[in-house]
Amino acid sequence: MNIQTKYFGEVVIEEKQMIQFPQAIPGFPNQTNFVLLELPNNPIFHVLQSVTDEAVAFIVTNPYHFYKDYAFDLDDSTLELLEIKSEHDILVYVIVSLKEPFTSSTINLQAPIIINQTANKAKQYITNDKVHDTRTPITPSHTKEEK
Amino acid sequence: MLVLTRKLQEAIKIGDDIEIQVVSIDGDQVKLGITAPKQIDIYRKEIYLDIQKENSEAAQVPTDLFDLLQKNSIND
């Protein structure tokens, strides 16, 4: 099927690429279907694009590229909601707040996007710990002490 | 907003499945115990609002700023 995207114009996607967010995303209560789009020549970042609304798209990245030791607990209700049966089902992405200059961009480690790649279901999971920052610097060398 | 006054250990029921209890009071901090079905997410409000705000900002990246991303791809 064809969808309109924020950064890439019209794009052809397959049904099986669609990721369902049963609980939508905080701030975007009507957005329940997304696809992950790749950036040409850029394996580090992807775009999480709404299937229904062209303007709703997030730049996302694998947090472990930047913070190897990033860790958090997933609660049972999330495991159930996303039908997660094994660790291998799980993909973790975080939303990037891109800024100028690029090095001042931040990533949201407080609320990662958890995707079950087998069931194609996902959720933005808000970690209830006080350890992670919603606006963590994308460049760890510029980080102030992690709280 | 419904405002109810509770003492220590007293509780509030919301519908059949949700309960909030005043577990302890320590100075200006009130510890609340919440029982709710697993499917209902519970957050500190300011964290939820913060995530909403950050998501909204992150979704507003204009196209020319996006191009900046392409240029920086190899450095990181």
Backbone of each chain as ProteinMPNN parsed JSONL, in Angstrom:
{"seq_chain_A": "MNIQTKYFGEVVIEEKQMIQFPQAIPGFPNQTNFVLLELPNNPIFHVLQSVTDEAVAFIVTNPYHFYKDYAFDLDDSTLELLEIKSEHDILVYVIVSLKEPFTSSTINLQAPIIINQTANKAKQYITNDKVHDTRTPITPSHTKEEK", "coords_chain_A": {"N_chain_A": [[0.836, -1.205, 0.0], [0.311, 2.345, -0.459], [1.72, 5.042, 1.337], [1.674, 8.375, 2.725], [4.484, 10.216, 3.67], [6.334, 12.08, 6.151], [9.008, 12.843, 5.652], [9.825, 11.563, 3.356], [8.114, 11.722, 1.206], [5.814, 10.029, -0.919], [5.513, 6.64, -0.073], [5.983, 3.149, -0.573], [4.6, 0.56, 1.274], [4.457, -2.621, 3.03], [1.769, -4.575, 4.37], [2.698, -6.197, 6.439], [4.68, -4.728, 7.532], [3.576, -2.957, 9.18], [3.183, -1.575, 12.386], [1.454, -2.021, 15.306], [0.167, 0.166, 17.745], [-1.414, -0.334, 20.486], [-2.061, 1.33, 22.626], [-1.667, 3.822, 21.632], [0.315, 6.846, 21.557], [1.741, 8.908, 24.049], [0.423, 12.145, 23.916], [-0.342, 11.848, 21.342], [-3.022, 10.664, 20.842], [-4.595, 9.433, 18.857], [-3.039, 7.961, 17.215], [-2.363, 4.916, 16.119], [-1.14, 3.212, 14.375], [1.917, 2.524, 12.886], [4.912, 2.699, 10.837], [8.279, 1.543, 10.497], [10.747, 3.323, 9.04], [13.632, 3.235, 6.996], [16.638, 5.2, 6.853], [18.301, 6.282, 4.011], [21.632, 5.214, 3.629], [22.13, 5.492, 6.326], [22.341, 3.781, 8.972], [21.99, 4.14, 11.68], [19.864, 5.743, 12.477], [16.277, 5.728, 12.364], [12.984, 6.272, 10.981], [9.985, 6.617, 12.631], [7.046, 6.349, 11.374], [3.75, 7.606, 11.153], [1.057, 5.747, 9.863], [-1.333, 6.765, 9.119], [-1.303, 9.553, 9.41], [0.397, 11.92, 7.752], [2.001, 13.983, 8.827], [2.847, 13.098, 11.275], [5.598, 11.911, 12.578], [8.453, 10.346, 13.889], [11.875, 10.67, 14.692], [13.905, 8.014, 15.363], [16.116, 5.952, 17.329], [18.46, 3.314, 18.049], [19.015, 2.928, 21.362], [21.239, 1.75, 22.51], [23.405, 2.171, 20.94], [24.388, 4.521, 21.796], [24.338, 4.54, 24.549], [25.582, 2.071, 26.018], [25.094, 0.665, 28.352], [22.496, 1.017, 28.984], [19.573, 0.256, 30.714], [16.494, -1.208, 31.864], [13.512, -2.136, 33.636], [10.874, -4.149, 32.405], [7.408, -4.081, 32.811], [4.945, -6.615, 33.775], [2.444, -6.162, 32.618], [2.988, -4.822, 30.283], [4.474, -6.723, 28.896], [2.478, -8.552, 28.477], [0.553, -7.064, 27.042], [1.936, -6.578, 24.681], [2.313, -9.098, 23.818], [4.696, -10.476, 24.29], [6.935, -13.111, 24.123], [9.494, -13.985, 24.282], [12.869, -12.777, 24.913], [13.964, -12.314, 22.449], [11.994, -11.326, 20.919], [11.895, -8.689, 21.355], [12.442, -5.306, 20.457], [14.182, -2.348, 21.03], [13.692, 1.066, 20.842], [14.447, 4.576, 20.906], [13.001, 7.844, 21.091], [14.208, 10.536, 19.22], [15.078, 13.876, 19.857], [15.7, 16.088, 17.667], [18.115, 18.593, 17.278], [19.613, 21.8, 16.578], [22.909, 22.791, 17.136], [23.616, 19.469, 15.855], [24.829, 17.926, 17.85], [23.66, 18.785, 20.155], [21.332, 17.487, 20.336], [18.783, 15.396, 21.792], [17.902, 12.298, 23.459], [15.125, 10.253, 24.365], [15.327, 8.582, 27.087], [13.777, 7.983, 29.16], [11.331, 7.109, 28.351], [11.172, 4.636, 26.488], [10.553, 3.194, 23.203], [8.987, 0.241, 22.9], [9.1, -2.569, 20.955], [7.445, -5.42, 19.78], [8.718, -7.459, 17.632], [7.87, -9.771, 16.462], [5.117, -9.999, 16.82], [4.425, -7.586, 15.893], [3.617, -5.458, 17.537], [3.528, -2.558, 19.623], [4.668, -0.188, 22.117], [4.962, 2.924, 23.842], [6.879, 2.934, 26.469], [6.751, 4.05, 29.684], [9.209, 4.418, 31.904], [9.112, 3.969, 35.304], [11.057, 4.642, 37.015], [13.472, 6.843, 38.565], [15.719, 7.204, 37.26], [16.305, 7.588, 34.585], [16.547, 10.019, 31.951], [14.337, 12.192, 30.259], [15.341, 13.844, 28.388], [18.036, 13.011, 27.381], [21.387, 13.694, 26.63], [22.533, 13.221, 23.311], [25.113, 12.812, 22.794], [27.224, 11.187, 24.688], [29.611, 12.104, 25.878], [29.145, 14.668, 26.504], [27.556, 14.561, 28.585], [26.093, 15.513, 31.661], [26.353, 14.458, 35.087], [24.649, 11.396, 35.321], [21.426, 11.161, 36.643]], "CA_chain_A": [[0.0, 0.0, 0.0], [1.071, 3.601, -0.487], [1.411, 5.995, 2.403], [2.371, 9.655, 2.643], [5.379, 10.334, 4.815], [6.781, 13.435, 6.43], [10.318, 13.16, 5.101], [10.173, 10.826, 2.144], [7.052, 11.766, 0.202], [4.992, 8.822, -0.951], [6.335, 5.437, 0.112], [5.225, 1.895, -0.647], [4.902, -0.347, 2.397], [3.656, -3.845, 3.073], [0.957, -4.764, 5.58], [3.435, -6.836, 7.519], [5.594, -3.761, 8.135], [2.82, -2.078, 10.082], [3.329, -1.85, 13.807], [0.277, -1.515, 15.998], [0.354, 0.695, 19.096], [-2.766, -0.393, 21.046], [-2.31, 2.447, 23.519], [-1.2, 5.03, 20.937], [1.557, 7.425, 22.091], [1.397, 10.119, 24.807], [0.434, 13.36, 23.101], [-0.89, 11.517, 20.031], [-3.954, 9.608, 21.223], [-5.251, 8.75, 17.744], [-2.056, 7.301, 16.355], [-2.163, 3.544, 16.554], [-0.432, 2.432, 13.36], [3.142, 3.144, 12.424], [5.922, 1.845, 10.201], [9.653, 1.977, 10.705], [11.381, 3.536, 7.752], [15.087, 3.394, 7.08], [17.228, 6.349, 6.164], [19.335, 5.797, 3.097], [23.011, 5.408, 4.09], [22.206, 5.861, 7.736], [21.764, 2.671, 9.729], [21.834, 4.467, 13.099], [18.565, 6.347, 12.741], [15.116, 5.317, 11.578], [11.845, 7.159, 11.193], [8.749, 5.935, 13.005], [6.078, 7.162, 10.621], [2.339, 7.235, 11.267], [0.514, 5.269, 8.595], [-2.529, 7.53, 8.782], [-1.079, 10.999, 9.388], [1.687, 12.251, 7.159], [2.831, 14.886, 9.628], [3.286, 12.499, 12.541], [6.748, 11.029, 12.363], [9.494, 10.542, 14.898], [13.19, 10.102, 14.425], [14.208, 7.107, 16.473], [17.405, 5.294, 17.239], [18.743, 2.257, 19.003], [19.716, 3.638, 22.437], [22.472, 1.077, 22.911], [24.498, 2.763, 20.154], [24.909, 5.679, 22.516], [24.482, 4.193, 25.964], [25.66, 0.597, 26.007], [24.619, 0.078, 29.607], [21.099, 1.399, 29.207], [18.784, -0.888, 31.16], [15.286, -0.862, 32.608], [12.636, -3.302, 33.804], [9.573, -4.099, 31.725], [6.425, -4.697, 33.704], [4.185, -7.737, 33.21], [1.311, -5.761, 31.783], [3.52, -4.492, 28.964], [4.819, -7.993, 28.253], [1.215, -9.15, 28.036], [-0.049, -6.211, 26.003], [2.679, -6.724, 23.439], [2.413, -10.542, 23.545], [6.105, -10.838, 24.253], [7.162, -14.447, 24.662], [10.913, -14.149, 24.579], [13.688, -11.58, 24.734], [14.271, -12.12, 21.035], [10.883, -10.606, 20.287], [11.926, -7.277, 21.734], [13.309, -4.278, 19.87], [14.058, -1.109, 21.799], [14.085, 2.307, 20.169], [14.102, 5.777, 21.66], [12.69, 8.981, 20.23], [15.268, 11.548, 19.181], [14.676, 15.269, 19.653], [16.798, 16.607, 16.871], [18.304, 20.028, 17.466], [20.785, 22.349, 15.911], [23.679, 21.803, 16.394], [23.235, 18.075, 16.036], [25.358, 17.387, 19.106], [22.818, 19.16, 21.29], [20.109, 16.685, 20.276], [18.598, 14.548, 22.971], [17.09, 11.096, 23.262], [14.229, 10.034, 25.495], [15.594, 7.289, 27.721], [12.746, 7.791, 30.189], [10.173, 6.434, 27.754], [11.565, 3.978, 25.239], [9.534, 2.523, 22.406], [9.217, -1.205, 22.945], [8.423, -3.206, 19.823], [7.516, -6.872, 19.633], [8.884, -7.573, 16.18], [7.189, -10.965, 15.986], [3.684, -9.728, 16.779], [4.25, -6.235, 15.36], [2.908, -4.578, 18.471], [4.49, -1.708, 20.315], [4.164, 0.748, 23.127], [5.958, 3.788, 24.445], [6.859, 2.478, 27.848], [7.304, 5.064, 30.585], [9.873, 3.78, 33.037], [8.714, 4.739, 36.47], [12.209, 4.92, 37.872], [13.899, 8.243, 38.427], [17.107, 7.098, 36.813], [16.503, 7.984, 33.199], [16.17, 11.383, 31.595], [13.555, 12.371, 29.036], [16.199, 14.565, 27.434], [19.421, 12.606, 27.607], [22.2, 14.134, 25.498], [22.828, 12.158, 22.36], [26.556, 12.603, 22.834], [27.527, 10.872, 26.086], [30.751, 12.834, 26.427], [28.675, 15.96, 26.975], [26.574, 14.311, 29.645], [26.345, 15.813, 33.061], [26.161, 13.233, 35.867], [23.312, 10.814, 35.181], [20.787, 11.23, 37.97]], "C_chain_A": [[0.874, 1.26, 0.0], [0.712, 4.459, 0.709], [2.179, 7.279, 2.161], [3.244, 9.786, 3.881], [5.887, 11.762, 4.955], [8.065, 13.78, 5.685], [10.627, 12.53, 3.752], [9.107, 10.862, 1.058], [6.23, 10.485, 0.248], [5.882, 7.586, -0.919], [5.441, 4.214, 0.021], [5.606, 1.016, 0.537], [4.022, -1.584, 2.312], [2.921, -3.923, 4.398], [1.785, -5.281, 6.741], [4.469, -5.907, 8.145], [4.889, -2.933, 9.204], [2.941, -2.535, 11.524], [2.147, -1.206, 14.523], [0.627, -1.045, 17.401], [-1.016, 0.723, 19.758], [-3.09, 0.798, 21.962], [-1.854, 3.777, 22.926], [0.104, 5.531, 21.595], [1.179, 8.684, 22.865], [1.508, 11.374, 23.957], [-0.193, 13.128, 21.737], [-1.897, 10.382, 20.19], [-4.611, 8.853, 20.065], [-4.309, 7.93, 16.884], [-1.787, 5.89, 16.833], [-1.436, 2.677, 15.536], [0.755, 3.176, 12.794], [3.938, 2.158, 11.57], [7.287, 2.416, 10.527], [10.291, 2.12, 9.342], [12.872, 3.738, 7.931], [15.509, 4.691, 6.409], [18.296, 5.807, 5.233], [20.717, 6.141, 3.65], [23.13, 5.757, 5.564], [21.569, 4.789, 8.602], [21.476, 3.013, 11.188], [20.437, 5.006, 13.42], [17.48, 5.78, 11.831], [14.04, 6.373, 11.777], [10.634, 6.301, 11.529], [7.624, 6.797, 12.449], [4.661, 6.673, 10.859], [1.829, 6.822, 9.894], [-0.639, 6.16, 8.143], [-2.317, 9.027, 8.691], [0.332, 11.334, 8.925], [2.598, 13.035, 8.095], [3.377, 14.256, 10.905], [4.391, 11.488, 12.285], [7.815, 11.367, 13.387], [10.806, 9.959, 14.405], [13.528, 9.244, 15.633], [15.571, 6.469, 16.252], [17.506, 4.179, 18.27], [19.563, 2.862, 20.142], [21.065, 3.042, 22.797], [23.674, 1.517, 22.064], [25.196, 3.836, 20.972], [25.171, 5.378, 23.989], [24.421, 2.677, 26.094], [25.03, -0.033, 27.236], [23.176, 0.424, 29.934], [20.301, 0.168, 29.597], [17.565, -0.407, 31.928], [14.469, -2.149, 32.739], [11.341, -3.092, 33.044], [8.546, -4.762, 32.619], [5.604, -5.765, 32.982], [3.083, -7.27, 32.266], [1.775, -5.376, 30.392], [3.866, -5.761, 28.198], [3.556, -8.648, 27.702], [0.592, -8.378, 26.892], [0.62, -6.448, 24.654], [2.887, -8.181, 23.05], [3.861, -11.001, 23.442], [6.336, -12.192, 24.906], [8.631, -14.7, 24.963], [11.654, -12.84, 24.35], [13.921, -11.269, 23.276], [13.164, -11.364, 20.3], [11.085, -9.108, 20.371], [12.938, -6.42, 20.967], [13.102, -3.023, 20.701], [14.537, 0.073, 20.958], [13.786, 3.459, 21.12], [13.88, 6.919, 20.687], [13.784, 10.034, 20.364], [14.649, 12.924, 19.029], [15.853, 15.94, 18.969], [16.892, 18.115, 17.04], [19.513, 20.47, 16.647], [21.603, 23.072, 16.966], [23.289, 20.375, 16.76], [23.662, 17.521, 17.39], [24.537, 17.8, 20.323], [21.481, 18.425, 21.258], [20.013, 15.802, 21.506], [17.78, 13.311, 22.62], [16.295, 10.817, 24.537], [14.438, 8.643, 26.086], [14.558, 6.97, 28.799], [11.585, 6.95, 29.645], [10.524, 5.791, 26.425], [10.357, 3.39, 24.499], [9.88, 1.043, 22.403], [8.42, -1.839, 21.816], [8.565, -4.718, 19.923], [7.561, -7.123, 18.133], [8.209, -8.813, 15.606], [5.693, -10.699, 15.831], [3.382, -8.362, 16.166], [3.378, -5.353, 16.229], [3.918, -3.775, 19.251], [3.82, -0.772, 21.309], [5.303, 1.683, 23.511], [5.876, 3.556, 25.941], [7.505, 3.513, 28.756], [7.903, 4.364, 31.8], [9.554, 4.611, 34.265], [9.87, 5.01, 37.416], [12.627, 6.369, 37.678], [15.305, 8.309, 37.854], [17.32, 7.706, 35.435], [15.916, 9.34, 32.883], [15.402, 11.405, 30.281], [14.392, 13.037, 27.952], [17.66, 14.236, 27.719], [20.245, 13.048, 26.411], [22.576, 12.967, 24.588], [24.319, 11.854, 22.334], [26.974, 12.412, 24.28], [28.677, 11.678, 26.665], [30.325, 14.185, 26.963], [27.745, 15.826, 28.161], [27.014, 14.879, 30.971], [26.052, 14.52, 33.826], [24.771, 12.673, 35.649], [22.682, 10.729, 36.543], [20.476, 9.832, 38.504]], "O_chain_A": [[2.033, 1.226, 0.413], [-0.462, 4.59, 1.058], [3.205, 7.283, 1.481], [2.808, 9.505, 4.998], [5.87, 12.543, 4.004], [8.197, 14.879, 5.147], [11.583, 12.922, 3.083], [9.19, 10.109, 0.089], [5.982, 9.93, 1.318], [6.874, 7.498, -1.643], [4.296, 4.228, 0.473], [6.786, 0.758, 0.775], [2.996, -1.602, 1.631], [3.384, -3.406, 5.414], [1.603, -4.862, 7.883], [5.069, -6.242, 9.166], [5.536, -2.288, 10.03], [2.819, -3.719, 11.835], [1.878, -0.014, 14.37], [1.294, -1.752, 18.156], [-1.732, 1.714, 19.612], [-4.242, 1.22, 22.061], [-1.677, 4.753, 23.656], [0.888, 4.74, 22.119], [0.362, 9.467, 22.379], [2.547, 11.639, 23.352], [-0.54, 14.083, 21.041], [-1.656, 9.266, 19.728], [-5.129, 7.753, 20.262], [-4.738, 7.278, 15.932], [-1.081, 5.679, 17.819], [-1.145, 1.514, 15.817], [0.635, 4.294, 12.293], [3.679, 0.955, 11.574], [7.435, 3.608, 10.796], [10.369, 1.159, 8.577], [13.315, 4.342, 8.907], [14.829, 5.206, 5.52], [19.104, 4.966, 5.628], [20.934, 7.267, 4.096], [24.162, 6.275, 5.99], [20.386, 4.878, 8.932], [20.786, 2.255, 11.87], [19.897, 4.756, 14.498], [17.736, 5.406, 10.687], [14.164, 7.253, 12.629], [10.299, 5.369, 10.797], [7.301, 7.849, 13.0], [4.39, 5.475, 10.781], [2.13, 7.464, 8.888], [-0.897, 6.299, 6.947], [-3.054, 9.715, 7.984], [1.317, 11.066, 9.613], [3.804, 12.794, 8.156], [4.268, 14.816, 11.545], [4.148, 10.367, 11.838], [8.044, 12.534, 13.707], [10.842, 8.896, 13.785], [13.445, 9.694, 16.776], [16.101, 6.451, 15.141], [16.736, 4.118, 19.228], [20.701, 3.274, 19.916], [21.936, 3.733, 23.324], [24.821, 1.265, 22.43], [26.405, 4.041, 20.869], [26.11, 5.902, 24.587], [23.352, 2.089, 26.258], [24.495, -1.139, 27.168], [22.696, 0.152, 31.034], [20.338, -0.848, 28.903], [17.586, 0.65, 32.558], [14.715, -3.127, 32.032], [10.779, -1.997, 33.038], [8.768, -5.861, 33.128], [5.569, -5.818, 31.753], [2.819, -7.902, 31.243], [1.048, -5.576, 29.42], [3.589, -5.87, 27.004], [3.56, -9.221, 26.612], [0.157, -8.959, 25.897], [-0.045, -6.51, 23.62], [3.561, -8.47, 22.062], [4.199, -11.827, 22.594], [5.992, -12.409, 26.068], [8.965, -15.534, 25.804], [11.154, -11.924, 23.695], [14.06, -10.107, 22.896], [13.371, -10.835, 19.207], [10.531, -8.347, 19.579], [14.114, -6.763, 20.849], [11.97, -2.675, 21.036], [15.651, 0.069, 20.434], [12.969, 3.327, 22.031], [14.476, 6.969, 19.611], [14.221, 10.372, 21.464], [13.789, 13.128, 18.172], [16.849, 16.304, 19.594], [15.891, 18.827, 16.958], [20.291, 19.675, 16.121], [21.042, 23.919, 17.661], [22.718, 20.112, 17.818], [22.936, 16.738, 18.003], [24.699, 17.231, 21.403], [20.596, 18.71, 22.065], [21.008, 15.501, 22.165], [17.063, 13.283, 21.62], [16.746, 11.112, 25.643], [13.825, 7.665, 25.658], [14.472, 5.842, 29.285], [10.949, 6.19, 30.375], [10.214, 6.331, 25.362], [9.304, 3.131, 25.082], [10.955, 0.65, 21.948], [7.205, -1.665, 21.733], [9.663, -5.237, 20.125], [6.544, -7.008, 17.448], [7.997, -8.899, 14.397], [5.076, -11.112, 14.85], [2.22, -8.02, 15.946], [2.526, -4.609, 15.744], [5.028, -4.239, 19.516], [2.601, -0.597, 21.331], [6.468, 1.287, 23.507], [4.905, 3.945, 26.589], [8.688, 3.816, 28.605], [7.184, 3.79, 32.617], [9.716, 5.831, 34.254], [9.672, 5.554, 38.502], [12.187, 7.035, 36.742], [15.988, 9.329, 37.948], [18.377, 8.269, 35.149], [14.917, 9.756, 33.471], [15.766, 10.729, 29.318], [14.179, 12.821, 26.759], [18.415, 15.065, 28.227], [19.844, 12.803, 25.274], [22.893, 11.872, 25.053], [24.738, 10.777, 21.909], [27.069, 13.387, 25.026], [28.697, 11.91, 27.874], [31.029, 14.792, 27.77], [27.217, 16.809, 28.68], [28.174, 14.745, 31.36], [25.54, 13.57, 33.233], [23.793, 13.408, 35.78], [23.314, 10.279, 37.498], [19.939, 9.696, 39.604]]}, "seq_chain_B": "MLVLTRKLQEAIKIGDDIEIQVVSIDGDQVKLGITAPKQIDIYRKEIYLDIQKENSEAAQVPTDLFDLLQKNSIND", "coords_chain_B": {"N_chain_B": [[-13.298, 18.235, 39.294], [-13.344, 15.75, 41.757], [-13.138, 16.215, 45.202], [-11.883, 14.663, 47.979], [-11.473, 14.136, 51.458], [-9.059, 12.311, 53.174], [-7.939, 10.192, 55.824], [-4.902, 8.866, 57.241], [-4.329, 5.562, 56.112], [-6.908, 5.372, 55.178], [-9.084, 4.851, 52.321], [-9.867, 5.131, 48.779], [-12.293, 4.231, 46.394], [-12.412, 3.707, 42.944], [-14.721, 3.177, 40.644], [-15.221, -0.352, 40.195], [-12.783, -1.594, 40.162], [-10.547, -0.124, 40.876], [-8.44, 1.147, 43.378], [-7.332, 3.49, 45.787], [-5.088, 4.103, 48.347], [-4.201, 5.853, 51.319], [-1.14, 5.4, 52.352], [1.037, 6.211, 53.927], [1.992, 9.165, 55.769], [4.321, 11.663, 55.647], [5.563, 14.365, 56.826], [5.419, 16.7, 54.282], [4.958, 14.817, 52.429], [2.962, 12.452, 50.858], [2.277, 9.079, 50.855], [0.944, 7.031, 48.482], [-0.972, 4.155, 47.91], [-1.731, 2.189, 45.146], [-4.182, 0.24, 43.643], [-4.926, -1.428, 40.748], [-6.324, -2.687, 37.65], [-4.073, -4.6, 35.597], [-3.932, -3.659, 32.968], [-4.215, -0.998, 33.052], [-2.314, 1.826, 32.988], [-0.199, 3.478, 35.288], [1.013, 6.586, 36.25], [3.344, 9.058, 37.529], [2.084, 12.22, 37.405], [3.516, 14.495, 36.442], [5.59, 13.356, 35.055], [4.307, 12.016, 32.991], [3.176, 14.191, 31.61], [5.481, 15.444, 30.85], [6.608, 13.605, 29.068], [4.685, 13.657, 27.058], [4.994, 16.257, 26.173], [7.635, 16.221, 25.274], [7.452, 14.34, 23.235], [5.776, 15.728, 21.489], [7.415, 17.871, 20.778], [9.5, 16.469, 19.587], [8.255, 15.524, 17.357], [8.083, 17.67, 15.809], [10.205, 18.278, 14.198], [11.598, 20.114, 11.647], [11.863, 19.734, 8.059], [14.333, 20.652, 7.018], [16.034, 20.526, 9.132], [16.045, 17.882, 9.519], [17.55, 17.058, 7.4], [20.024, 17.643, 8.32], [20.603, 15.508, 9.865], [21.283, 13.532, 8.104], [23.753, 14.411, 7.284], [25.275, 14.062, 9.523], [25.487, 11.409, 9.902], [27.678, 9.635, 9.693], [29.538, 10.309, 11.593], [28.647, 9.492, 14.055]], "CA_chain_B": [[-12.516, 17.282, 40.091], [-13.953, 15.4, 43.044], [-12.146, 16.34, 46.271], [-12.254, 13.931, 49.196], [-10.431, 14.183, 52.471], [-8.828, 10.987, 53.764], [-6.902, 10.11, 56.853], [-3.97, 7.758, 57.074], [-4.912, 4.22, 55.967], [-8.21, 5.361, 54.522], [-8.919, 4.591, 50.891], [-10.882, 5.59, 47.827], [-12.533, 3.285, 45.305], [-12.844, 4.304, 41.683], [-15.336, 2.03, 39.971], [-15.069, -1.606, 40.936], [-11.462, -2.21, 40.062], [-9.413, 0.737, 41.23], [-8.448, 1.623, 44.753], [-6.172, 4.288, 46.194], [-5.053, 4.178, 49.803], [-3.147, 6.676, 51.917], [-0.31, 4.411, 53.037], [1.755, 6.901, 55.01], [2.146, 10.612, 55.61], [5.596, 12.017, 56.27], [5.749, 15.792, 56.526], [4.553, 17.096, 53.176], [4.883, 13.741, 51.442], [1.91, 11.47, 51.08], [2.536, 7.872, 50.097], [-0.331, 6.467, 48.044], [-0.929, 2.798, 47.358], [-2.76, 2.114, 44.111], [-4.495, -1.086, 43.105], [-5.685, -1.251, 39.512], [-6.065, -3.764, 36.693], [-2.772, -4.506, 34.927], [-3.96, -2.956, 31.688], [-4.269, 0.454, 33.267], [-0.993, 2.338, 33.349], [-0.214, 4.503, 36.341], [2.227, 7.41, 36.173], [3.411, 10.364, 38.187], [1.527, 13.096, 36.375], [4.472, 15.391, 35.808], [6.389, 12.572, 34.108], [3.466, 11.794, 31.821], [3.081, 15.453, 30.868], [6.801, 15.701, 30.276], [6.755, 12.727, 27.904], [3.78, 14.206, 26.042], [5.623, 17.472, 25.674], [8.84, 15.872, 24.523], [6.991, 13.7, 21.997], [5.282, 16.775, 20.59], [8.57, 18.586, 20.242], [10.277, 15.584, 18.713], [7.514, 15.331, 16.112], [8.042, 18.918, 15.051], [11.471, 18.54, 13.515], [11.338, 20.51, 10.265], [12.588, 18.946, 7.055], [15.736, 21.035, 6.791], [16.794, 20.028, 10.278], [16.151, 16.451, 9.256], [18.678, 16.881, 6.477], [21.204, 17.718, 9.181], [20.805, 14.156, 10.363], [21.98, 12.801, 7.038], [25.15, 14.839, 7.248], [25.99, 13.613, 10.717], [25.311, 9.964, 10.073], [28.893, 8.833, 9.779], [30.322, 10.664, 12.771], [28.209, 8.784, 15.267]], "C_chain_B": [[-13.232, 17.011, 41.411], [-12.878, 15.484, 44.123], [-12.666, 15.649, 47.522], [-11.129, 14.047, 50.205], [-10.296, 12.817, 53.118], [-7.794, 11.081, 54.859], [-5.986, 8.949, 56.516], [-4.718, 6.429, 57.045], [-6.29, 4.214, 55.32], [-8.018, 5.249, 53.018], [-10.074, 5.15, 50.078], [-11.069, 4.511, 46.784], [-13.001, 4.056, 44.083], [-13.398, 3.164, 40.844], [-15.125, 0.785, 40.813], [-13.627, -2.027, 41.095], [-10.287, -1.357, 40.507], [-9.546, 1.235, 42.65], [-7.178, 2.393, 45.053], [-6.213, 4.431, 47.702], [-3.936, 5.105, 50.278], [-2.312, 5.752, 52.809], [0.474, 5.028, 54.185], [1.835, 8.386, 54.71], [3.403, 11.014, 56.366], [5.893, 13.464, 55.932], [4.833, 16.175, 55.384], [4.459, 16.014, 52.097], [3.818, 12.735, 51.819], [2.223, 10.251, 50.236], [1.198, 7.224, 49.771], [-0.124, 5.066, 47.494], [-2.057, 2.665, 46.359], [-2.946, 0.688, 43.642], [-5.357, -0.869, 41.874], [-5.412, -2.432, 38.596], [-4.763, -3.519, 35.958], [-2.792, -3.648, 33.677], [-3.976, -1.446, 31.852], [-2.906, 0.926, 33.744], [-1.123, 3.452, 34.379], [1.092, 5.269, 36.316], [2.169, 8.564, 37.142], [3.004, 11.354, 37.097], [2.578, 13.942, 35.666], [5.354, 14.64, 34.807], [5.589, 12.345, 32.833], [3.382, 13.046, 30.958], [4.399, 15.77, 30.176], [7.016, 14.858, 29.021], [5.892, 13.25, 26.747], [4.436, 15.387, 25.346], [6.823, 17.137, 24.809], [8.473, 15.187, 23.209], [6.53, 14.757, 20.995], [6.418, 17.558, 19.969], [9.342, 17.743, 19.243], [9.59, 15.399, 17.369], [7.539, 16.579, 15.244], [9.328, 19.244, 14.331], [11.2, 18.916, 12.061], [12.265, 19.782, 9.294], [14.039, 19.346, 6.892], [16.624, 20.587, 7.951], [17.023, 18.533, 10.116], [17.34, 16.167, 8.341], [20.004, 16.914, 7.219], [21.603, 16.326, 9.659], [21.623, 13.355, 9.362], [23.461, 13.138, 7.065], [25.95, 14.277, 8.391], [26.034, 12.111, 10.867], [26.601, 9.241, 10.341], [29.665, 9.111, 11.056], [29.926, 9.872, 13.998], [28.053, 7.295, 15.01]], "O_chain_B": [[-13.67, 17.937, 42.093], [-11.812, 14.886, 43.975], [-13.724, 15.986, 48.054], [-9.955, 14.055, 49.833], [-11.284, 12.229, 53.559], [-6.899, 11.925, 54.831], [-6.267, 8.154, 55.619], [-5.624, 6.196, 57.846], [-6.791, 3.152, 54.951], [-6.934, 5.514, 52.499], [-11.099, 5.575, 50.609], [-10.087, 3.926, 46.328], [-13.861, 4.932, 44.167], [-12.655, 2.295, 40.387], [-14.876, 0.875, 42.015], [-13.277, -2.731, 42.042], [-9.148, -1.825, 40.512], [-10.611, 1.683, 43.076], [-6.088, 2.007, 44.633], [-7.229, 4.826, 48.273], [-2.851, 5.128, 49.695], [-2.746, 5.374, 53.897], [0.569, 4.456, 55.271], [1.756, 8.811, 53.557], [3.54, 10.747, 57.559], [6.422, 13.755, 54.86], [3.617, 16.007, 55.477], [3.953, 16.254, 51.001], [3.776, 12.235, 52.943], [2.416, 10.37, 49.026], [0.416, 6.908, 50.666], [0.791, 4.826, 46.708], [-3.206, 2.983, 46.666], [-1.982, 0.009, 43.287], [-6.394, -0.209, 41.942], [-4.392, -3.107, 38.738], [-4.383, -2.373, 35.719], [-1.806, -2.986, 33.351], [-3.772, -0.707, 30.889], [-2.408, 0.481, 34.778], [-2.051, 4.259, 34.331], [2.166, 4.668, 36.358], [1.089, 9.004, 37.537], [3.537, 11.313, 35.988], [2.543, 14.092, 34.444], [5.813, 15.222, 33.824], [6.119, 12.466, 31.728], [3.501, 12.979, 29.735], [4.424, 16.296, 29.063], [7.548, 15.348, 28.025], [6.333, 13.276, 25.598], [4.434, 15.503, 24.12], [7.002, 17.708, 23.734], [9.112, 15.426, 22.185], [6.852, 14.688, 19.809], [6.391, 17.873, 18.779], [9.781, 18.228, 18.2], [10.247, 15.148, 16.359], [7.084, 16.565, 14.1], [9.522, 20.38, 13.897], [10.629, 18.119, 11.316], [13.32, 19.279, 9.681], [14.895, 18.494, 6.654], [17.809, 20.306, 7.771], [18.053, 17.994, 10.521], [18.039, 15.166, 8.496], [20.981, 16.292, 6.802], [22.783, 16.02, 9.831], [22.529, 12.606, 9.727], [24.314, 12.268, 6.892], [27.151, 14.038, 8.266], [26.562, 11.595, 11.852], [26.624, 8.311, 11.147], [30.375, 8.235, 11.552], [30.748, 9.608, 14.874], [27.692, 6.547, 15.918]]}, "name": "protein", "num_of_chains": 2, "seq": "MNIQTKYFGEVVIEEKQMIQFPQAIPGFPNQTNFVLLELPNNPIFHVLQSVTDEAVAFIVTNPYHFYKDYAFDLDDSTLELLEIKSEHDILVYVIVSLKEPFTSSTINLQAPIIINQTANKAKQYITNDKVHDTRTPITPSHTKEEKMLVLTRKLQEAIKIGDDIEIQVVSIDGDQVKLGITAPKQIDIYRKEIYLDIQKENSEAAQVPTDLFDLLQKNSIND"}
